[in-house]
Amino acid sequence: MANRFQIDGEEVLDGQVKEFGNSAHVTVPKRWRGANVKVVRTSEPTEQDEE
């Protein structure tokens, strides 16, 4: 069962987390530079880290 969060904000984007070196990132519009953001995972990851 998923948790429910209520977040007040200005704009919502749907995206996918992509590999970035030893980490991962989500791309947002350049106009968001300097803004505060929150990232919420909405599904289980499809790829697992290999250790």
N, C-alpha and C positions, 0 to 999 in steps of 0.2 A: 504494500500500500504506500502510495506517495505522500509526502508531506505537502502541506499547503502553506504558501508564504504570501503575504500581502506586502507589496513594495510600492511606495509612491515614487513616480518617476516622470520623465519627460518623453521618452521614446523607447520602443522595444524592437530588438532585431532578433531574428532567428538565424542561427549559424551552426557551423560544425567546427569542433576543435581539430586543429591540424598539427602534425608533427613539426617541431622546430628545434633542431639540434637534440639535446638531451632532455627537452621539455616539450611543451605544446602551447599553442596560442589560439586565440580567437581574434579575427580581424574586425575592427570597427571603423567607421568613417573617420577620416582625418579631422573633420570638424569637431570630433569628440575630444581632441587633445586637450589635456588639462582638466577634463571633467572627472567627477567621481562616478564610478560605475560599480555594479554588483553583477557577478556571474552566477547563474543557477544551472546546475546540471539537471536536465529533464529526462534522461534515459541512462541506462547502463552502458558503460563503454563497450565497444565492439572489439577493440584490440587491447591486449594486456601487455604490460612491460615484461620483457624477457630479462630475467636476472640470472 
